[in-house]
Amino acid sequence: MKFFQRLGRSIMLPVAVLPVAAILSGIGYWIKSAAGDNLASTFLAAAGGSLLDNMALLFAVGIALGMANKSDGTSALAGLVSWLVVTTLLKPETVALFTGVGDVNEVDPAFLKVQNVFVGIICGLIGAWCYNRFKDTKLPDALSFFSGKRSVAIVTAGISLVVAIVLFFVWPWVYGGLVGFGEWIVTLGAFGTGIYGFLNRLLIPVGLHHALNSVFWFDVAGINDLNNFLAGEGTYGVTGQYMTGFFPIMMFGLPGAALAMYLTARTTRKKLAYGILFSGAIASFFVGVTEPLEFSFMFLAPVLYLVHAVFTGISMAISQILPVRMGFGFSGGFIDLVLGWANPMAQNPWLIPVMGVFWFFIYFVVFYFFIKRFNLKTPGREDDDILGEGTEYDTHVSDDKYLVTGSRFIDALGGRDNILELENCATRLRMEIDDVSKVDDTALKRAGAAGTMKPGGKSVQVIYGTNVQFVKDAMDQLMSGQVEAPTGAAPEPAIAPATGGTGVLTDAPATTIVTLRQPLAGEVVPLSAVPDPTFAQGIMGPGLAIEPTGDTVVAPADGTIGATFDTSHAVALVLDDGTELLIHVGIDTVGMKGDGFQTLVEKGQKVTAGTPLLRFDLTKIQAAGHPSITPVIVLNNENAAVAFE
């Protein structure tokens, strides 16, 4: 699921450009239908079509960028390289040369449809994998020019060549199988129409719906539903039956889903969710271009997309039974409905808005229930990194206080040129510093740091707290020149430094006893046993530690989830009495990048004692060479003493 959520985040990049492209194309088509070919219709249709026709290429580039471990143009270039290699090797002209066919028209028709979203996704994933795997490759001196990032595109081209060879044999079989299946379900009447509608939506993520559409809309099997409707000929009461059911779903159902997703978005993310969902709903209603909405949740919440596919099939079947008939030239939106209203093949078109109102409420109620009941990660509800961490969609650091802190941290670390690498884990910044002697520990504390650790070499760690992600994002923006440092006082320290503590809570002077349910099965040990000075010396705060024998962390008391992390190795909890806890599974496990960890809750969620918070694979932690000892820390009371029941 984490993979699909990350894929969903990556898809947001190309999806964001589709609504305006869809609207431009739709308006151009409307003008052409009303007034014939003219400059305005040609200009608008070409402008919108330039993006819609190249949607698969946008996916290849966007996914390569989003799935890379670090946003880097090199990964996007790798995705483009993969796309060019695969689609060039599989285009009809090239295939004709491979097979010795004299005429391009004799090439298997499957290769006419090879530039699809499915191939775009594959190419994007290839580019991202090659970047993640080979960006740090070191070659011998004689080949050093091709070391590092320069090797990524070369390796990508080689792997893409192999993938193209595989697709050369597999793709025609898949495409032909779908065409044959489509010809069979024609014989099943309304039930078959429903199956077609279901599969049409289900196959959109991989671009294979075109194979089915060719059977029903064009003259592959003698149906020719789309062309017959536009020409006003065919059989009244039959022609249009493979298009009608899309109208209520596209015009009303999906906008109802968009409203449900907006209302269930987090308060802090509603503005961002609104931008994606509203523009997608407009494109779906007016033009019938549904991809901006569908791709916004199909990978983030696949169960909702399955529901959407089922509803589309039901709508198609109901439309055939009623009967109601309508067709389109572009898609099942308001523009085509108006233009086709007087078509001689149109039957009872007034029923489409009536059905649409029904589907609007069905989609709204079902989507709202599923999202809330199963805590689905639709737009505005994702984990902190899904909606574009490190991209133009990132709104985490809009608050000046983090920019102030980030600016003062940069100064205290010796300036932006002194910071070679910048990452973060659950509570601390992890950096490689060019000249460690320039780091001013006192200035860092004045700016809000709880402490500073220097493990050795050029490594420096600044302990801040569970909001460290926001500070790191602010520092990235400041160092890249995206924003300027604001004026104003630094924010209050995120964690009150625990000075003078021994780290062994049972021996420390305490004014408050925090009694908790043990959150993890295992042996309880003093904090001083943790092989990390940040925890052992009480810099983060007082607490206890557990040598785990179990694999699930549960809530030690009633409270609210204060923070989760994309690596899923820690969770912060605010108890009902205001006590702030951090449960950190293992030491340096942030380096595992979530492998072997699963977060079971989301930020802001109310939990009771015993509620599972996260799950981990102890064997993987040990195999990676990380200590599995798990500190349980009180963040906001240096004089607390922790006791487990």
C-alpha positions in Angstrom: 0.0 0.0 0.0 2.9 2.4 0.7 4.1 1.8 -2.8 0.7 2.6 -4.3 0.4 5.7 -2.1 3.8 6.9 -3.3 2.7 6.1 -6.9 -0.4 8.2 -6.3 1.6 11.1 -5.1 3.8 10.9 -8.2 0.7 10.8 -10.5 -0.5 14.1 -9.0 2.3 15.8 -11.0 0.9 15.0 -14.5 -2.7 14.9 -13.4 -2.6 18.5 -12.2 -2.2 19.7 -15.8 -5.0 17.6 -17.3 -8.2 19.5 -16.2 -7.3 22.7 -18.1 -6.2 20.7 -21.1 -9.6 18.9 -21.0 -11.5 22.1 -20.8 -9.6 23.7 -23.7 -10.2 20.6 -25.9 -13.9 20.5 -25.0 -14.5 24.1 -25.7 -12.7 23.7 -29.0 -14.8 20.7 -29.9 -18.0 22.6 -28.9 -17.1 25.6 -31.1 -16.3 23.3 -34.0 -19.7 21.4 -33.6 -21.6 24.7 -33.5 -19.8 26.8 -36.1 -17.6 24.4 -38.1 -13.9 24.5 -38.4 -12.5 27.9 -37.6 -9.4 29.5 -36.1 -10.7 29.5 -32.5 -11.8 25.8 -32.4 -8.5 24.7 -34.1 -6.4 26.7 -31.7 -8.1 25.6 -28.5 -8.4 22.0 -29.6 -4.7 21.8 -30.5 -3.7 23.5 -27.2 -5.7 21.0 -25.1 -4.9 18.1 -27.3 -1.1 18.7 -27.0 -1.3 17.6 -23.4 -4.1 15.0 -23.5 -2.6 13.2 -26.5 0.7 13.0 -24.7 -0.7 12.0 -21.3 1.3 8.8 -21.2 4.5 10.7 -21.8 3.6 13.1 -18.9 3.1 10.0 -16.7 6.5 8.6 -17.6 8.3 11.8 -16.6 6.1 12.6 -13.6 6.3 9.1 -12.1 10.1 8.9 -12.6 10.4 12.2 -10.7 8.0 11.3 -7.9 9.2 7.8 -7.3 12.9 8.8 -7.0 14.3 8.8 -3.5 15.1 12.4 -4.0 13.5 14.9 -6.4 16.0 15.3 -9.2 15.8 16.2 -12.8 18.0 13.2 -13.6 15.3 10.8 -12.7 12.8 12.7 -14.9 15.3 12.5 -17.8 15.6 8.8 -17.2 11.9 8.4 -17.4 11.9 10.2 -20.7 14.8 8.1 -22.0 12.8 4.9 -21.1 9.7 6.2 -22.9 11.5 7.1 -26.0 13.3 3.8 -26.2 10.3 1.6 -25.6 7.8 3.5 -27.8 10.3 4.0 -30.7 11.1 0.3 -30.7 7.4 -0.7 -30.7 5.9 1.9 -33.0 4.4 0.4 -36.2 7.1 1.6 -38.6 9.8 -0.1 -36.5 7.8 -3.2 -35.9 7.3 -3.5 -39.7 11.1 -3.5 -40.1 11.5 -6.2 -37.4 8.9 -8.5 -38.9 9.6 -7.9 -42.6 6.1 -6.6 -43.3 6.1 -4.4 -46.4 3.1 -2.3 -45.4 2.7 -0.6 -42.0 -1.0 -1.2 -42.2 -0.3 -4.9 -42.0 1.4 -4.6 -38.6 -0.5 -6.0 -35.6 -3.0 -3.3 -34.6 -1.9 -3.6 -31.0 1.2 -1.6 -31.8 -1.0 1.3 -32.9 -2.0 1.6 -29.2 1.4 1.2 -27.5 1.7 4.8 -26.4 -0.6 4.4 -23.5 -0.7 5.1 -19.7 0.4 1.6 -18.9 3.6 1.9 -20.8 4.1 5.4 -19.4 3.9 4.1 -15.9 6.3 1.3 -16.6 8.8 3.7 -18.2 8.5 6.1 -15.2 9.1 3.2 -12.7 12.1 2.1 -14.8 13.6 5.6 -14.7 13.0 6.0 -11.0 14.5 2.6 -10.2 17.6 3.3 -12.3 18.1 6.6 -10.6 17.7 5.2 -7.1 20.0 2.3 -7.9 22.8 3.9 -10.0 23.0 7.6 -9.1 26.0 7.0 -6.8 27.8 4.5 -9.1 31.6 4.9 -9.1 33.4 3.7 -12.2 37.2 3.3 -12.8 39.1 6.5 -13.6 39.1 5.8 -17.3 35.3 5.9 -17.3 34.8 8.4 -14.5 32.9 10.8 -16.8 30.0 8.3 -16.8 30.0 7.8 -13.0 27.2 8.9 -10.8 24.1 10.5 -12.3 25.6 10.3 -15.8 25.3 6.6 -15.7 21.5 6.6 -14.9 20.3 7.4 -18.5 22.7 4.8 -20.0 21.5 2.0 -17.7 17.9 3.1 -18.2 18.3 2.8 -22.0 19.6 -0.7 -21.6 16.9 -1.9 -19.3 14.2 -0.3 -21.5 15.5 -2.1 -24.5 15.0 -5.4 -22.7 11.5 -4.3 -21.6 10.6 -3.4 -25.2 11.6 -6.9 -26.4 9.3 -8.4 -23.7 6.5 -6.2 -24.7 7.0 -7.0 -28.4 5.8 -10.5 -27.7 3.4 -9.9 -24.8 1.6 -6.8 -25.9 -0.2 -8.2 -29.0 -1.3 -11.2 -27.0 -2.8 -9.0 -24.3 -4.4 -6.6 -26.8 -5.8 -9.3 -29.0 -7.2 -11.1 -26.0 -9.2 -8.1 -24.9 -10.6 -7.5 -28.4 -11.7 -11.1 -28.5 -13.3 -10.9 -25.0 -15.1 -7.7 -26.1 -16.6 -9.4 -29.1 -17.9 -12.2 -26.8 -19.6 -10.0 -24.2 -21.6 -8.3 -27.0 -23.8 -11.4 -27.0 -24.7 -11.0 -23.3 -27.2 -8.1 -23.7 -27.5 -5.6 -20.9 -25.4 -7.7 -18.6 -22.6 -7.6 -21.2 -23.0 -3.9 -21.5 -22.5 -3.7 -17.7 -19.4 -5.8 -17.9 -18.0 -3.6 -20.6 -18.6 -0.5 -18.5 -16.9 -2.1 -15.5 -13.9 -3.2 -17.5 -13.7 0.1 -19.3 -13.0 1.9 -16.0 -11.0 -1.0 -14.6 -8.5 -0.9 -17.5 -7.9 2.8 -17.6 -4.9 2.7 -15.2 -3.1 0.5 -17.7 -4.5 2.1 -20.9 -6.0 -1.2 -22.2 -9.6 0.2 -22.3 -8.8 1.3 -25.9 -8.9 -2.3 -27.0 -12.4 -2.8 -25.6 -13.6 0.6 -26.9 -12.5 -0.3 -30.4 -14.9 -3.3 -30.3 -18.0 -1.3 -29.2 -17.5 2.1 -30.6 -15.9 1.4 -34.0 -16.3 -1.2 -36.7 -14.1 -4.0 -35.3 -17.0 -6.2 -34.7 -19.7 -4.5 -36.8 -21.2 -2.4 -33.9 -19.7 1.0 -34.8 -21.8 2.6 -32.0 -19.9 6.0 -31.9 -19.7 6.6 -35.7 -23.3 5.5 -36.3 -24.6 7.9 -33.6 -22.7 10.9 -34.9 -23.9 10.2 -38.4 -27.5 9.9 -37.1 -28.0 6.4 -38.6 -28.1 2.9 -37.2 -31.0 1.4 -35.2 -33.1 3.7 -33.0 -33.2 2.3 -29.5 -30.0 0.4 -30.0 -27.4 2.8 -31.3 -25.7 4.6 -28.4 -26.2 1.8 -25.9 -22.5 1.5 -25.3 -22.0 5.2 -24.5 -25.1 6.3 -22.7 -24.3 5.0 -19.2 -21.1 7.1 -19.1 -23.0 10.4 -19.0 -24.5 10.1 -15.5 -21.2 8.9 -14.1 -19.0 11.5 -15.7 -21.4 14.5 -15.2 -22.8 13.7 -11.8 -21.3 10.6 -10.1 -17.6 11.6 -10.1 -18.4 15.2 -9.0 -20.3 13.6 -6.1 -17.2 11.6 -5.3 -15.1 14.8 -5.5 -17.3 16.5 -2.9 -17.0 13.5 -0.6 -13.2 13.6 -0.9 -13.1 17.3 -0.3 -15.3 17.2 2.8 -13.2 14.4 4.3 -9.8 16.0 3.6 -7.8 17.3 6.6 -8.5 20.9 7.5 -4.9 21.8 6.8 -5.0 20.2 3.4 -8.5 21.3 2.2 -7.1 24.1 0.1 -4.8 21.8 -1.8 -7.5 19.1 -2.2 -9.9 21.8 -3.4 -7.6 22.8 -6.2 -7.2 19.2 -7.5 -10.8 18.0 -6.9 -12.7 21.1 -8.1 -10.8 21.4 -11.4 -11.2 17.7 -11.9 -14.9 17.8 -11.3 -15.4 20.7 -13.8 -13.5 18.8 -16.4 -15.5 15.6 -15.8 -18.9 17.4 -15.8 -18.5 19.7 -18.8 -16.0 17.8 -21.0 -16.2 14.2 -19.8 -12.5 13.9 -19.1 -12.4 11.9 -15.9 -8.7 11.1 -15.6 -7.8 14.1 -13.4 -10.3 12.8 -10.8 -9.8 9.1 -11.3 -6.0 9.2 -11.1 -6.3 11.4 -7.9 -7.6 8.4 -6.0 -7.1 5.2 -8.0 -3.7 4.5 -6.5 -4.2 6.2 -3.2 -7.5 4.3 -2.5 -7.8 1.4 -4.9 -11.0 0.1 -3.3 -12.8 3.3 -4.2 -11.7 2.9 -7.8 -13.1 -0.6 -7.8 -16.4 0.8 -6.5 -16.3 3.4 -9.2 -15.8 0.7 -11.9 -18.7 -1.3 -10.5 -21.0 1.7 -10.5 -20.1 2.5 -14.1 -21.0 -1.0 -15.1 -24.4 -0.7 -13.3 -25.0 2.6 -15.0 -24.3 1.2 -18.4 -26.7 -1.8 -17.8 -29.5 0.4 -16.4 -29.2 2.8 -19.3 -29.7 -0.1 -21.8 -32.7 -1.5 -19.9 -34.7 1.8 -19.4 -34.2 2.5 -22.4 -32.2 5.7 -22.8 -29.7 6.3 -25.7 -27.1 9.1 -26.1 -23.8 9.2 -27.8 -20.7 11.4 -27.9 -18.0 12.5 -30.2 -15.5 13.5 -27.5 -16.7 12.0 -24.2 -19.7 11.8 -21.9 -19.9 15.3 -20.6 -22.3 18.2 -20.7 -21.1 19.6 -24.0 -21.7 16.3 -25.8 -25.0 15.9 -24.1 -26.2 19.3 -25.4 -24.9 18.7 -28.9 -26.4 15.2 -29.1 -29.8 16.1 -27.6 -31.5 16.6 -31.0 -29.7 13.7 -32.7 -32.2 11.3 -34.4 -30.6 8.4 -32.5 -31.1 10.1 -29.1 -33.8 8.4 -27.0 -35.2 9.9 -23.9 -32.2 12.1 -23.2 -34.1 13.8 -20.4 -33.5 10.7 -18.3 -29.8 11.3 -18.2 -29.9 14.2 -15.7 -32.5 12.4 -13.6 -30.2 9.3 -13.4 -27.3 11.7 -12.8 -28.8 13.2 -9.6 -29.3 9.7 -8.3 -25.7 8.8 -9.0 -24.4 12.0 -7.5 -25.9 11.1 -4.1 -24.9 7.4 -4.4 -21.2 8.4 -5.1 -21.2 11.0 -2.4 -22.6 8.7 0.3 -20.6 5.6 -0.6 -17.3 7.5 -1.0 -17.8 9.5 2.2 -18.6 6.3 4.1 -15.7 4.3 2.8 -13.2 7.1 3.3 -14.2 7.7 6.9 -14.9 4.0 7.8 -11.6 2.6 6.4 -9.5 5.8 6.8 -8.6 5.8 3.0 -5.8 8.1 1.8 -7.7 10.2 -0.7 -6.5 13.7 -1.7 -6.0 15.8 1.4 -5.8 12.7 3.7 -2.4 11.2 2.7 0.6 10.6 4.9 2.7 13.8 5.2 4.8 13.1 2.1 2.1 12.0 -0.4 0.9 15.3 -1.7 4.1 16.4 -3.1 6.8 16.7 -0.5 9.6 18.7 -2.0 7.4 19.8 -5.0 5.3 22.8 -5.8 2.4 21.0 -4.0 4.2 21.1 -0.7 2.4 23.5 1.7 4.1 22.2 4.9 6.3 25.2 5.5 3.9 28.1 4.8 4.2 29.1 8.4 6.9 31.7 8.9 8.0 30.3 12.2 9.6 27.3 10.5 11.3 29.6 8.0 12.7 31.7 10.9 13.9 28.5 12.6 15.3 27.1 9.4 17.1 30.4 8.6 18.7 30.6 12.0 19.7 26.9 11.9 21.4 27.5 8.5 23.4 30.4 10.0 24.3 28.4 13.1 25.5 25.6 10.9 28.0 27.8 9.1 25.8 28.9 6.2 24.2 27.1 3.3 27.5 26.3 1.6 28.7 24.4 4.7 25.7 22.0 4.5 26.6 19.2 2.1 23.6 16.9 2.8 20.4 17.5 4.7 17.9 14.8 5.7 15.7 14.2 8.8 14.3 11.4 10.8 11.5 11.4 13.3 12.9 14.1 15.6 16.2 15.3 14.3 18.0 16.8 11.3 20.8 14.5 10.0 23.5 16.4 8.0 26.8 16.1 6.5 28.7 19.4 7.2 31.8 20.5 5.3 33.5 22.2 8.3 32.1 20.9 11.6 34.1 23.5 13.6 31.8 26.2 12.2 28.7 24.7 13.9 27.5 26.9 16.8 25.8 24.7 19.3 24.6 27.6 21.4 23.1 29.4 18.5 21.2 26.2 17.5 19.7 26.0 21.0 18.7 29.6 20.9 17.0 29.0 17.6 14.9 26.1 19.0 17.1 23.0 19.0 17.0 20.7 22.0 20.6 19.6 21.4 23.3 18.8 18.9 25.1 15.5 18.3 28.4 15.0 16.4 28.8 11.3 15.8 32.1 11.8 14.0 33.5 12.8 10.7 31.3 15.4 9.0 28.1 14.1 10.5 26.0 16.5 12.6 22.6 15.9 14.1 20.3 18.6 15.4 17.6 17.4 17.7 14.4 19.4 17.3 11.2 17.4 17.8 8.3 15.8 15.9 7.9 18.9 13.7 11.4 18.5 12.4 10.1 17.8 8.9 8.7 21.3 8.6 12.1 22.8 9.6 13.9 20.6 7.1 11.5 21.6 4.4 12.0 25.3 5.3 15.8 24.9 5.1 15.5 23.2 1.7 13.5 26.1 0.4 15.8 28.7 1.9 19.0 27.0 0.5 17.5 26.6 -2.9 16.5 30.2 -3.1 12.7 29.5 -3.4 11.9 31.8 -0.5 13.7 34.4 1.5 14.2 34.3 5.3 11.4 36.3 7.1 12.0 38.6 9.9 10.8 38.0 13.4 11.6 36.1 16.5 12.5 32.4 16.4 9.7 30.1 17.5 9.6 28.5 20.9 11.8 25.4 21.2 10.0 22.3 20.0 11.3 20.3 22.9 12.4 21.5 26.2 16.0 20.3 26.7 16.3 17.8 29.5 19.4 19.2 31.2 21.1 17.5 34.1 19.2 14.2 33.6 20.9 10.9 33.9 18.6 9.2 31.4 17.7 6.6 34.0 14.2 7.6 35.0 13.8 5.5 38.0 16.8 7.4 39.6 16.0 10.9 38.3 14.3 13.5 40.4 10.7 13.7 39.3 7.7 15.8 40.0 5.3 13.9 37.8 4.8 10.1 37.5 3.5 9.2 34.0 2.0 5.7 34.4 1.5 3.9 31.1 0.5 0.6 29.7 3.6 -1.0 28.2 3.3 -0.2 24.5 5.4 -3.1 23.2 6.0 -6.7 24.4 9.6 -7.1 25.6 12.1 -6.4 28.4 12.0 -2.9 30.0 15.4 -1.3 30.4 16.6 2.1 31.5 17.0 4.8 28.9 20.8 4.8 29.5 20.9 1.4 27.8 20.0 2.9 24.5 23.1 3.0 22.2 22.4 6.6 21.1 23.5 9.6 23.2 20.5 11.6 22.1 18.2 9.2 24.0 20.6 7.8 26.6 21.7 11.3 27.9 18.1 12.5 28.1 18.5 15.2 25.4 15.1 14.3 23.9 13.6 14.0 27.4 13.1 11.3 30.1 11.7 7.9 29.4 12.3 4.2 29.4 13.2 1.7 26.7 12.1 -1.7 25.6 14.0 -4.6 24.1 11.2 -5.9 21.9 10.0 -9.4 21.5 6.7 -8.4 19.9 6.0 -6.7 16.6 3.2 -4.3 17.3 3.3 -0.9 19.1 0.0 -0.1 20.8 -1.2 3.1 22.5 0.0 3.2 26.1 -2.9 5.5 27.1 -5.8 7.4 25.6 -4.8 10.3 23.4 -4.4 11.8 20.0 -1.8 10.9 17.3 0.5 13.9 17.3 2.6 12.8 14.3 3.4 9.9 12.0 6.3 9.6 9.7 6.7 8.4 6.1 9.3 5.8 7.2 6.8 4.5 9.8 9.5 3.8 12.4 8.1 6.1 15.0 4.9 7.7 16.2 4.1 10.6 18.5 1.1 10.6 20.9 -0.4 13.4 22.9 -2.2 12.0 25.9 -5.5 13.3 27.2 -3.6 15.1 30.1 -1.3 16.9 27.6 1.7 14.6 28.0 3.6 14.3 24.7 5.2 10.9 24.0 7.5 9.6 21.3 7.8 5.9 20.6 10.8 5.3 18.4 11.3 1.7 17.1 15.0 0.9 16.9 18.0 3.1 16.5 18.9 4.6 13.1 16.0 2.7 11.5 15.0 5.7 9.5 17.7 4.5 7.1 15.4 1.5 6.3 13.1 4.0 4.5 9.9 2.2 5.8 11.0 -1.3 4.7 9.6 -3.6 7.4 7.4 -0.9 9.0 3.7 -0.1 8.7 1.9 2.8 10.3 -1.6 1.9 11.4 -3.0 5.3 12.4 -2.9 8.8 11.0 -2.1 12.2 12.5 -5.0 13.7 14.5 -6.7 10.3 15.0 -8.2 9.7 18.5 -7.0 6.4 20.0 -7.6 4.5 23.2 -5.1 2.5 25.3 -4.3 -0.7 23.4 -5.0 0.7 19.9 -2.4 -0.7 17.5 -0.2 2.2 16.3 2.5 0.7 14.1 3.8 -2.8 13.2 7.3 -3.8 12.3 9.4 -6.7 11.2 11.9 -7.4 14.0 13.9 -9.8 11.7 14.4 -7.1 9.1 15.6 -4.6 11.7 18.2 -7.1 12.9 19.2 -8.1 9.4 19.8 -4.5 8.6 22.2 -4.3 11.5 20.2 -1.8 13.6 19.5 -2.1 17.3 15.9 -2.9 17.9 15.7 -1.3 21.4 12.7 1.0 21.4 12.8 4.3 23.5 9.5 5.7 24.9 10.2 9.4 25.6 8.3 12.2 27.3 8.9 15.2 25.2 7.4 18.1 27.2 8.3 17.4 30.8 12.0 17.0 31.7 11.1 16.1 35.3 8.7 13.3 34.5 9.2 9.7 35.6 7.8 6.9 33.5 6.3 3.7 34.9 4.7 0.8 33.0 1.8 -1.1 34.4 
